[in-house]
Amino acid sequence: MVTTVKSFFRTWRSSLAIGVLAISLSACGGTKWGFPYRADVQQGNWITAEQVARLEQGMTREQVRFVLGTPILQDIFRTNRWDYVFYNQPGYGEPEERQFTVWFEGDVLVRWEGDKQPNRQPFQSNDTGSVDETEARAAEREDDTATENTSREEQVGPDTDIGINVEQPQRPQIPGQTNTEPLR
């Protein structure tokens, strides 16, 4: 009986040692445990290169607000300047900050400057690079000239007949009803 108890304790002790060793080794295996959770903090306006390319001198404040959104900073002492600031602090990673400023004379846009803006929105796939505003304007001008060079016959729009005839389905006649046409 004594030998049985000794062998039981040896087995139990070796099992305990293996368990402790396994737990301690698994604790060394990973550095990211996922806690404490750190939420991403995004503040401000995300402006893309496409939005910057839409800006033109002479635009009104309402037009600029339509293209870029409401500015995050409107200084009451400098009403001729709007600042668009974007700040992103990911839970784990380096913070990102972008600034963009537009200036007005009266109610008319005169100039703008700021950091290079990305080609995408944050929910889209990864950045393929940022476009500087002169490159974006050149690309937009090329698109505009290509559109102007197409003739009216080549353009297809909602008012253009493209040869598709769609027949309206026949409505069933309800007894006692005289007009089958829908009210317009």
Contact map, one row per residue, 1 for C-alpha under 8 A:
1111100000000000000000000000000000000000000000000000000000000000000000000000000000000000000000000000000000000000000000000000000000000000000000000000000000000000000000000000000000000000
1111110000000000000000000000000000000000000000000000000000000000000000000000000000000000000000000000000000000000000000000000000000000000000000000000000000000000000000000000000000000000
1111111000000000000000000000000000000000000000000000000000000000000000000000000000000000000000000000000000000000000000000000000000000000000000000000000000000000000000000000000000000000
1111111100000000000000000000000000000000000000000000000000000000000000000000000000000000000000000000000000000000000000000000000000000000000000000000000000000000000000000000000000000000
1111111110000000000000000000000000000000000000000000000000000000000000000000000000000000000000000000000000000000000000000000000000000000000000000000000000000000000000000000000000000000
0111111111000000000000000000000000000000000000000000000000000000000000000000000000000000000000000000000000000000000000000000000000000000000000000000000000000000000000000000000000000000
0011111111100000000000000000000000000000000000000000000000000000000000000000000000000000000000000000000000000000000000000000000000000000000000000000000000000000000000000000000000000000
0001111111110000000000000000000000000000000000000000000000000000000000000000000000000000000000000000000000000000000000000000000000000000000000000000000000000000000000000000000000000000
0000111111111000000000000000000000000000000000000000000000000000000000000000000000000000000000000000000000000000000000000000000000000000000000000000000000000000000000000000000000000000
0000011111111100000000000000000000000000000000000000000000000000000000000000000000000000000000000000000000000000000000000000000000000000000000000000000000000000000000000000000000000000
0000001111111110000000000000000000000000000000000000000000000000000000000000000000000000000000000000000000000000000000000000000000000000000000000000000000000000000000000000000000000000
0000000111111111000000000000000000000000000000000000000000000000000000000000000000000000000000000000000000000000000000000000000000000000000000000000000000000000000000000000000000000000
0000000011111111100000000000000000000000000000000000000000000000000000000000000000000000000000000000000000000000000000000000000000000000000000000000000000000000000000000000000000000000
0000000001111111110000000000000000000000000000000000000000000000000000000000000000000000000000000000000000000000000000000000000000000000000000000000000000000000000000000000000000000000
0000000000111111111000000000000000000000000000000000000000000000000000000000000000000000000000000000000000000000000000000000000000000000000000000000000000000000000000000000000000000000
0000000000011111111100000000000000000000000000000000000000000000000000000000000000000000000000000000000000000000000000000000000000000000000000000000000000000000000000000000000000000000
0000000000001111111110000000000000000000000000000000000000000000000000000000000000000000000000000000000000000000000000000000000000000000000000000000000000000000000000000000000000000000
0000000000000111111111000000000000000000000000000000000000000000000000000000000000000000000000000000000000000000000000000000000000000000000000000000000000000000000000000000000000000000
0000000000000011111111100000000000000000000000000000000000000000000000000000000000000000000000000000000000000000000000000000000000000000000000000000000000000000000000000000000000000000
0000000000000001111111110000000000000000000000000000000000000000000000000000000000000000000000000000000000000000000000000000000000000000000000000000000000000000000000000000000000000000
0000000000000000111111111000000000000000000000000000000000000000000000000000000000000000000000000000000000000000000000000000000000000000000000000000000000000000000000000000000000000000
0000000000000000011111111100000000000000000000000000000000000000000000000000000000000000000000000000000000000000000000000000000000000000000000000000000000000000000000000000000000000000
0000000000000000001111111110000000000000000000000000000000000000000000000000000000000000000000000000000000000000000000000000000000000000000000000000000000000000000000000000000000000000
0000000000000000000111111111000000000000000000000000000000000000000000000000000000000000000000000000000000000000000000000000000000000000000000000000000000000000000000000000000000000000
0000000000000000000011111111100000000000000000000000000000000000000000000000000000000000000000000000000000000000000000000000000000000000000000000000000000000000000000000000000000000000
0000000000000000000001111111110000000000000000000000000000000000000000000000000000000000000000000000000000000000000000000000000000000000000000000000000000000000000000000000000000000000
0000000000000000000000111111110000000000000000000000000000000000000000000000000000000000000000000000000000000000000000000000000000000000000000000000000000000000000000000000000000000000
0000000000000000000000011111111000000000000000000000000000000000000000000000000000000000000000000000000000000000000000000000000000000000000000000000000000000000000000000000000000000000
0000000000000000000000001111111000000000000000000000000000000000000000000000000000000000000000000000000000000000000000000000000000000000000000000000000000000000000000000000000000000000
0000000000000000000000000111111110000000000000000000000000000000000000000000000000000000000000000000000000000000000000000000000000000000000000000000000000000000000000000000000000000000
0000000000000000000000000001111110000000000000000000000000000000000000000000000000000000000000000000000000000000000000000000000000000000000000000000000000000000000000000000000000000000
0000000000000000000000000000011111100000000000000000000000000000000000000000000000000000000000000000000000000000000000000000000000000000000000000000000000000000000000000000000000000000
0000000000000000000000000000011111100000000000000000000000000000000000000000000000000000000000000000000000000000000000000000000000000000000000000000000000000000000000000000000000000000
0000000000000000000000000000000111111000000000000000000000000000000000000000000000000000000000000000000000000000000000000000000000000000000000000000000000000000000000000000000000000000
0000000000000000000000000000000111111100000000000000000000000000000000000000000000000000000000000000000000000000000000000000000000000000000000000000000000000000000000000000000000000000
0000000000000000000000000000000001111100000000000000000000000000000000000000000000000000000000000000000000000000000000000000000000000000000000000000000000000000000000000000000000000000
0000000000000000000000000000000001111110000000000000000000000000000000000000000000000000001000000000000000000000000000000000000000000000000000000000000000000000000000000000000000000000
0000000000000000000000000000000000111111000000000000000000000000000000000000000000000000011100000000000000000000000000000000000000000000000000000000000000000000000000000000000000000000
0000000000000000000000000000000000001111100000000000000000000000000000000000000000000000011000000000000000000000000000000000000000000000000000000000000000000000000000000000000000000000
0000000000000000000000000000000000000111110000000000000000000000000000000000000000000001111000000000000000000000000000000000000000000000000000000000000000000000000000000000000000000000
0000000000000000000000000000000000000011111000000000000000000000000000000000000000000011111000000000000000000000000000000000000000000000000000000000000000000000000000000000000000000000
0000000000000000000000000000000000000001111100000000000000000000000000000000000000000111100000000000000000000000000000000000000000000000000000000000000000000000000000000000000000000000
0000000000000000000000000000000000000000111110000000000000000000000000000000000000001111000000000000000000000000000000000000000000000000000000000000000000000000000000000000000000000000
0000000000000000000000000000000000000000011111000000000000000000000000010000000000011110000000000000000000000000000000000000000000000000000000000000000000000000000000000000000000000000
0000000000000000000000000000000000000000001111100000000000000000000010110000000000011100000000000000000000000000000000000000000000000000000000000000000000000000000000000000000000000000
0000000000000000000000000000000000000000000111110000000000000000000000000000000000001100000000000000000000000000000000001100000000000000000000000000000000000000000000000000000000000000
0000000000000000000000000000000000000000000011111011000000000000000100000000000000000000000000000000000000000000000011001000000000000000000000000000000000000000000000000000000000000000
0000000000000000000000000000000000000000000001111111000000000000000000000000000000000000000000000000000000000000000011111000000000000000000000000000000000000000000000000000000000000000
0000000000000000000000000000000000000000000000111111100000000000000000000000000000000000000000000000000000000000000111100000000001111001000000000000000000000000000000000000000000000000
0000000000000000000000000000000000000000000000011111110000000000000000000000000000000000000000000000000000000000000000100000000000000001000000000000000000000000000000000000000000000000
0000000000000000000000000000000000000000000000111111111000000000001100000000000000000000000000000000000000000000000000000000000000000000000000000000000000000000000000000000000000000000
0000000000000000000000000000000000000000000000111111111000000000000100000000000000000000000000000000000000000000000000000000000000001001000000000000000000000000000000000000000000000000
0000000000000000000000000000000000000000000000001111111000000000000000000000000000000000000000000000000000000000000000000000000000001001100100000000000000000000000000000000000000000000
0000000000000000000000000000000000000000000000000111111100000000001000000000000000000000000000000000000000000000000000000000000000000000100000000000000000000000000000000000000000000000
0000000000000000000000000000000000000000000000000011111110100001001000000000000000000000000000000000000000000000000000000000000000000000000000000000000000000000000000000000000000000000
0000000000000000000000000000000000000000000000000000011111100000000000000000000000000000000000000000000000001000000000000000000000000000000000000000000000000000000000000000000000000000
0000000000000000000000000000000000000000000000000000001111100000000000000000000000000000000000000000000000011110000000000000000000000000000000000000000000000000000000000000000000000000
0000000000000000000000000000000000000000000000000000000111110000000000000000000000000000000000000000000000011100000000000000000000000000000000000000000000000000000000000000000000000000
0000000000000000000000000000000000000000000000000000001111111011000000000000000000000000000000000000000000011000000000000000000000000000000000000000000000000000000000000000000000000000
0000000000000000000000000000000000000000000000000000000001111111000000000000000000000000000000000000000000111000000000000000000000000000000000000000000000000000000000000000000000000000
0000000000000000000000000000000000000000000000000000000000111111100000000000000000000000000000000000000100111000000000000000000000000000000000000000000000000000000000000000000000000000
0000000000000000000000000000000000000000000000000000000000011111110000000000000000000000000000000000000000000000000000000000000000000000000000000000000000000000000000000000000000000000
0000000000000000000000000000000000000000000000000000000000111111111000000000000000000000000000000000000000000000000000000000000000000000000000000000000000000000000000000000000000000000
0000000000000000000000000000000000000000000000000000001000111111111110000000000000000000000000000000000000001000000000000000000000000000000000000000000000000000000000000000000000000000
0000000000000000000000000000000000000000000000000000000000001111111111100000000000000000000000000000000000000000000000000000000000000000000000000000000000000000000000000000000000000000
0000000000000000000000000000000000000000000000000000000000000111111111000000000000000000000000000000000000000000000000000000000000000000000000000000000000000000000000000000000000000000
0000000000000000000000000000000000000000000000000010011000000011111110000000000000000000000000000000000000000000000000000000000000000000000000000000000000000000000000000000000000000000
0000000000000000000000000000000000000000000000100011000000000001111111100000000000000000000000000000000000000000000000000000000000000000000000000000000000000000000000000000000000000000
0000000000000000000000000000000000000000000010000000000000000001111111100000000000000000000000000000000000000000000000000000000000000000000000000000000000000000000000000000000000000000
0000000000000000000000000000000000000000000000000000000000000000110111110000000000000000000000000000000000000000000000000000000000000000000000000000000000000000000000000000000000000000
0000000000000000000000000000000000000000000010000000000000000000100111111100000001110000000000000000000000000000000000000000000000000000000000000000000000000000000000000000000000000000
0000000000000000000000000000000000000000000110000000000000000000000001111100000001111000000000000000000000000000000000000000000000000000000000000000000000000000000000000000000000000000
0000000000000000000000000000000000000000000000000000000000000000000000111110000001111000000000000000000000000000000000000000000000000000000000000000000000000000000000000000000000000000
0000000000000000000000000000000000000000000000000000000000000000000000111111011011100000000000000000000000000000000000000000000000000000000000000000000000000000000000000000000000000000
0000000000000000000000000000000000000000000000000000000000000000000000001111111011000000000000000000000000000000000000000000000000000000000000000000000000000000000000000000000000000000
0000000000000000000000000000000000000000000000000000000000000000000000000111111000000000000000000000000000000000000000000000000000000000000000000000000000000000000000000000000000000000
0000000000000000000000000000000000000000000000000000000000000000000000000011111000000000000000000000000000000000000000000000000000000000000000000000000000000000000000000000000000000000
0000000000000000000000000000000000000000000000000000000000000000000000000111111110000000000000000000000000000000000000000000000000000000000000000000000000000000000000000000000000000000
0000000000000000000000000000000000000000000000000000000000000000000000000111111111000000000000000000000000000000000000000000000000000000000000000000000000000000000000000000000000000000
0000000000000000000000000000000000000000000000000000000000000000000000000000011111000000000000000000001111000000000000000000000000000000000000000000000000000000000000000000000000000000
0000000000000000000000000000000000000000000000000000000000000000000000000110011111100000000000000000111100000000000000000000000000000000000000000000000000000000000000000000000000000000
0000000000000000000000000000000000000000000000000000000000000000000000111110001111110000000000000000111000000000000000000000000000000000000000000000000000000000000000000000000000000000
0000000000000000000000000000000000000000000000000000000000000000000000111100000011111000000000000011110000000000000000000000000000000000000000000000000000000000000000000000000000000000
0000000000000000000000000000000000000000000110000000000000000000000000111000000001111100000000000011100000000000000000000000000000000000000000000000000000000000000000000000000000000000
0000000000000000000000000000000000000000001111000000000000000000000000011000000000111110000000001111000000000000000000000000000000000000000000000000000000000000000000000000000000000000
0000000000000000000000000000000000000000011111000000000000000000000000000000000000011111000000011110000000000000000000000000000000000000000000000000000000000000000000000000000000000000
0000000000000000000000000000000000000000111100000000000000000000000000000000000000001111100000111100000000000000000000000000000000000000000000000000000000000000000000000000000000000000
0000000000000000000000000000000000000001111000000000000000000000000000000000000000000111110000111000000000000000000000000000000000000000000000000000000000000000000000000000000000000000
0000000000000000000000000000000000000001110000000000000000000000000000000000000000000011111011110000000000000000000000000000000000000000000000000000000000000000000000000000000000000000
0000000000000000000000000000000000000111100000000000000000000000000000000000000000000001111111100000000000000000000000000000000000000000000000000000000000000000000000000000000000000000
0000000000000000000000000000000000001111100000000000000000000000000000000000000000000000111110000000000000000000000000000000000000000000000000000000000000000000000000000000000000000000
0000000000000000000000000000000000000100000000000000000000000000000000000000000000000000011111000000000000000000000000000000000000000000000000000000000000000000000000000000000000000000
0000000000000000000000000000000000000000000000000000000000000000000000000000000000000000111111100000000000000000000000000000000000000000000000000000000000000000000000000000000000000000
0000000000000000000000000000000000000000000000000000000000000000000000000000000000000000110111110000000000000000000000000000000000000000000000000000000000000000000000000000000000000000
0000000000000000000000000000000000000000000000000000000000000000000000000000000000000011110011111000000000000000000000000000000000000000000000000000000000000000000000000000000000000000
0000000000000000000000000000000000000000000000000000000000000000000000000000000000000111100001111100000000000000000000000000000000000000000000000000000000000000000000000000000000000000
0000000000000000000000000000000000000000000000000000000000000000000000000000000000001111000000111110000000000000000000000000000000000000000000000000000000000000000000000000000000000000
0000000000000000000000000000000000000000000000000000000000000000000000000000000000001110000000011111000000000000011110000000000000000000000000000000000000000000000000000000000000000000
0000000000000000000000000000000000000000000000000000000000000000000000000000000000111100000000001111100000000000011000000000000000000000000000000000000000000000000000000000000000000000
0000000000000000000000000000000000000000000000000000000000000000000000000000000000111000000000000111110000000001111000000000000000000000000000000000000000000000000000000000000000000000
0000000000000000000000000000000000000000000000000000000000000000000000000000000011110000000000000011111000000001110000000000000000000000000000000000000000000000000000000000000000000000
0000000000000000000000000000000000000000000000000000000000000000000000000000000011100000000000000001111100001111100000000000000000000000000000000000000000000000000000000000000000000000
0000000000000000000000000000000000000000000000000000000000000000000000000000000111000000000000000000111110001111000000000000000000000000000000000000000000000000000000000000000000000000
0000000000000000000000000000000000000000000000000000000000001000000000000000000110000000000000000000011111111110000000000000000000000000000000000000000000000000000000000000000000000000
0000000000000000000000000000000000000000000000000000000000000000000000000000000100000000000000000000001111111100000000000000000000000000000000000000000000000000000000000000000000000000
0000000000000000000000000000000000000000000000000000000000000000000000000000000100000000000000000000000111110000000000000000000000000000000000000000000000000000000000000000000000000000
0000000000000000000000000000000000000000000000000000000000011000000000000000000000000000000000000000000111111000000000000000000000000000000000000000000000000000000000000000000000000000
0000000000000000000000000000000000000000000000000000000011111000000000000000000000000000000000000000000111111100000000000000000000000000000000000000000000000000000000000000000000000000
0000000000000000000000000000000000000000000000000000000111111001000000000000000000000000000000000000011110111110000000000000000000000000000000000000000000000000000000000000000000000000
0000000000000000000000000000000000000000000000000000000011000000000000000000000000000000000000000000011110011111000000000000000000000000000000000000000000000000000000000000000000000000
0000000000000000000000000000000000000000000000000000000010000000000000000000000000000000000000000000011100001111100000000000000000000000000000000000000000000000000000000000000000000000
0000000000000000000000000000000000000000000000000000000000000000000000000000000000000000000000000001111000000111110000000000000000000000000000000000000000000000000000000000000000000000
0000000000000000000000000000000000000000000000000000000000000000000000000000000000000000000000000001110000000011111000000000000000000000000000000000000000000000000000000000000000000000
0000000000000000000000000000000000000000000000000000000000000000000000000000000000000000000000000111100000000001111100000000000000000000000000000000000000000000000000000000000000000000
0000000000000000000000000000000000000000000000000000000000000000000000000000000000000000000000000111000000000000111110000000000000000000000000000000000000000000000000000000000000000000
0000000000000000000000000000000000000000000000001000000000000000000000000000000000000000000000000100000000000000011111000000000001111000000000000000000000000000000000000000000000000000
0000000000000000000000000000000000000000000000111000000000000000000000000000000000000000000000000100000000000000001111100000000001110000000000000000000000000000000000000000000000000000
0000000000000000000000000000000000000000000000111000000000000000000000000000000000000000000000000000000000000000000111111000001011100000000000000000000000000000000000000000000000000000
0000000000000000000000000000000000000000000000011100000000000000000000000000000000000000000000000000000000000000000011111000001111100000000000000000000000000000000000000000000000000000
0000000000000000000000000000000000000000000000010000000000000000000000000000000000000000000000000000000000000000000001111101111000000000000000000000000000000000000000000000000000000000
0000000000000000000000000000000000000000000001110000000000000000000000000000000000000000000000000000000000000000000001111111000000000000000000000000000000000000000000000000000000000000
0000000000000000000000000000000000000000000001000000000000000000000000000000000000000000000000000000000000000000000000011111100000000000000000000000000000000000000000000000000000000000
0000000000000000000000000000000000000000000000000000000000000000000000000000000000000000000000000000000000000000000000001111100000000000000000000000000000000000000000000000000000000000
0000000000000000000000000000000000000000000000000000000000000000000000000000000000000000000000000000000000000000000000011111110000000000000000000000000000000000000000000000000000000000
0000000000000000000000000000000000000000000000000000000000000000000000000000000000000000000000000000000000000000000000010111111000000000000000000000000000000000000000000000000000000000
0000000000000000000000000000000000000000000000000000000000000000000000000000000000000000000000000000000000000000000000010001111100000000000000000000000000000000000000000000000000000000
0000000000000000000000000000000000000000000000000000000000000000000000000000000000000000000000000000000000000000000001110000111111000000000000000000000000000000000000000000000000000000
0000000000000000000000000000000000000000000000000000000000000000000000000000000000000000000000000000000000000000000000100000011111000000000000000000000000000000000000000000000000000000
0000000000000000000000000000000000000000000000000000000000000000000000000000000000000000000000000000000000000000000001100000001111100000000000000000000000000000000000000000000000000000
0000000000000000000000000000000000000000000000001000000000000000000000000000000000000000000000000000000000000000000111100000001111110000000000000000000000000000000000000000000000000000
0000000000000000000000000000000000000000000000001000000000000000000000000000000000000000000000000000000000000000000111100000000011111011000000000000000000000000000000000000000000000000
0000000000000000000000000000000000000000000000001000000000000000000000000000000000000000000000000000000000000000000110000000000001111111000000000000000000000000000000000000000000000000
0000000000000000000000000000000000000000000000001001100000000000000000000000000000000000000000000000000000000000000100000000000000111111100000000000000000000000000000000000000000000000
0000000000000000000000000000000000000000000000000000000000000000000000000000000000000000000000000000000000000000000000000000000000011111110000000000000000000000000000000000000000000000
0000000000000000000000000000000000000000000000000000000000000000000000000000000000000000000000000000000000000000000000000000000000111111111000000000000000000000000000000000000000000000
0000000000000000000000000000000000000000000000001101100000000000000000000000000000000000000000000000000000000000000000000000000000111111111100000000000000000000000000000000000000000000
0000000000000000000000000000000000000000000000000000110000000000000000000000000000000000000000000000000000000000000000000000000000001111111110000000000000000000000000000000000000000000
0000000000000000000000000000000000000000000000000000000000000000000000000000000000000000000000000000000000000000000000000000000000000111111111000000000000000000000000000000000000000000
0000000000000000000000000000000000000000000000000000000000000000000000000000000000000000000000000000000000000000000000000000000000000011111111100000000000000000000000000000000000000000
0000000000000000000000000000000000000000000000000000100000000000000000000000000000000000000000000000000000000000000000000000000000000001111111110000000000000000000000000000000000000000
0000000000000000000000000000000000000000000000000000000000000000000000000000000000000000000000000000000000000000000000000000000000000000111111111000000000000000000000000000000000000000
0000000000000000000000000000000000000000000000000000000000000000000000000000000000000000000000000000000000000000000000000000000000000000011111111100000000000000000000000000000000000000
0000000000000000000000000000000000000000000000000000000000000000000000000000000000000000000000000000000000000000000000000000000000000000001111111110000000000000000000000000000000000000
0000000000000000000000000000000000000000000000000000000000000000000000000000000000000000000000000000000000000000000000000000000000000000000111111111000000000000000000000000000000000000
0000000000000000000000000000000000000000000000000000000000000000000000000000000000000000000000000000000000000000000000000000000000000000000011111111100000000000000000000000000000000000
0000000000000000000000000000000000000000000000000000000000000000000000000000000000000000000000000000000000000000000000000000000000000000000001111111110000000000000000000000000000000000
0000000000000000000000000000000000000000000000000000000000000000000000000000000000000000000000000000000000000000000000000000000000000000000000111111110000000000000000000000000000000000
0000000000000000000000000000000000000000000000000000000000000000000000000000000000000000000000000000000000000000000000000000000000000000000000011111111000000000000000000000000000000000
0000000000000000000000000000000000000000000000000000000000000000000000000000000000000000000000000000000000000000000000000000000000000000000000001111111000000000000000000000000000000000
0000000000000000000000000000000000000000000000000000000000000000000000000000000000000000000000000000000000000000000000000000000000000000000000000111111101100000000000000000000000000000
0000000000000000000000000000000000000000000000000000000000000000000000000000000000000000000000000000000000000000000000000000000000000000000000000001111111100000000000000000000000000000
0000000000000000000000000000000000000000000000000000000000000000000000000000000000000000000000000000000000000000000000000000000000000000000000000000011111100000000000000000000000000000
0000000000000000000000000000000000000000000000000000000000000000000000000000000000000000000000000000000000000000000000000000000000000000000000000000001111110000000000000000000000000000
0000000000000000000000000000000000000000000000000000000000000000000000000000000000000000000000000000000000000000000000000000000000000000000000000000011111110000000000000000000000000000
0000000000000000000000000000000000000000000000000000000000000000000000000000000000000000000000000000000000000000000000000000000000000000000000000000011111111000000000000000000000000000
0000000000000000000000000000000000000000000000000000000000000000000000000000000000000000000000000000000000000000000000000000000000000000000000000000000011111111010000000000000000000000
0000000000000000000000000000000000000000000000000000000000000000000000000000000000000000000000000000000000000000000000000000000000000000000000000000000000111111000000000000000000000000
0000000000000000000000000000000000000000000000000000000000000000000000000000000000000000000000000000000000000000000000000000000000000000000000000000000000011111000000000000000000000000
0000000000000000000000000000000000000000000000000000000000000000000000000000000000000000000000000000000000000000000000000000000000000000000000000000000000011111100000000000000000000000
0000000000000000000000000000000000000000000000000000000000000000000000000000000000000000000000000000000000000000000000000000000000000000000000000000000000011111110000000000000000000000
0000000000000000000000000000000000000000000000000000000000000000000000000000000000000000000000000000000000000000000000000000000000000000000000000000000000000011111100000000000000000000
0000000000000000000000000000000000000000000000000000000000000000000000000000000000000000000000000000000000000000000000000000000000000000000000000000000000010001111100000000000000000000
0000000000000000000000000000000000000000000000000000000000000000000000000000000000000000000000000000000000000000000000000000000000000000000000000000000000000000111110000000000000000000
0000000000000000000000000000000000000000000000000000000000000000000000000000000000000000000000000000000000000000000000000000000000000000000000000000000000000000111111000000000000000000
0000000000000000000000000000000000000000000000000000000000000000000000000000000000000000000000000000000000000000000000000000000000000000000000000000000000000000001111100000000000000000
0000000000000000000000000000000000000000000000000000000000000000000000000000000000000000000000000000000000000000000000000000000000000000000000000000000000000000000111110000000000000000
0000000000000000000000000000000000000000000000000000000000000000000000000000000000000000000000000000000000000000000000000000000000000000000000000000000000000000000011111000000000000000
0000000000000000000000000000000000000000000000000000000000000000000000000000000000000000000000000000000000000000000000000000000000000000000000000000000000000000000001111100000000000000
0000000000000000000000000000000000000000000000000000000000000000000000000000000000000000000000000000000000000000000000000000000000000000000000000000000000000000000000111110000000000000
0000000000000000000000000000000000000000000000000000000000000000000000000000000000000000000000000000000000000000000000000000000000000000000000000000000000000000000000011111000000000000
0000000000000000000000000000000000000000000000000000000000000000000000000000000000000000000000000000000000000000000000000000000000000000000000000000000000000000000000001111100000010000
0000000000000000000000000000000000000000000000000000000000000000000000000000000000000000000000000000000000000000000000000000000000000000000000000000000000000000000000000111110000000000
0000000000000000000000000000000000000000000000000000000000000000000000000000000000000000000000000000000000000000000000000000000000000000000000000000000000000000000000000011111010010000
0000000000000000000000000000000000000000000000000000000000000000000000000000000000000000000000000000000000000000000000000000000000000000000000000000000000000000000000000001111110000000
0000000000000000000000000000000000000000000000000000000000000000000000000000000000000000000000000000000000000000000000000000000000000000000000000000000000000000000000000000111110000000
0000000000000000000000000000000000000000000000000000000000000000000000000000000000000000000000000000000000000000000000000000000000000000000000000000000000000000000000000000011111000000
0000000000000000000000000000000000000000000000000000000000000000000000000000000000000000000000000000000000000000000000000000000000000000000000000000000000000000000000000000111111110000
0000000000000000000000000000000000000000000000000000000000000000000000000000000000000000000000000000000000000000000000000000000000000000000000000000000000000000000000000000000111110000
0000000000000000000000000000000000000000000000000000000000000000000000000000000000000000000000000000000000000000000000000000000000000000000000000000000000000000000000000000000011111000
0000000000000000000000000000000000000000000000000000000000000000000000000000000000000000000000000000000000000000000000000000000000000000000000000000000000000000000000000010100011111100
0000000000000000000000000000000000000000000000000000000000000000000000000000000000000000000000000000000000000000000000000000000000000000000000000000000000000000000000000000000000111110
0000000000000000000000000000000000000000000000000000000000000000000000000000000000000000000000000000000000000000000000000000000000000000000000000000000000000000000000000000000000011111
0000000000000000000000000000000000000000000000000000000000000000000000000000000000000000000000000000000000000000000000000000000000000000000000000000000000000000000000000000000000001111
0000000000000000000000000000000000000000000000000000000000000000000000000000000000000000000000000000000000000000000000000000000000000000000000000000000000000000000000000000000000000111
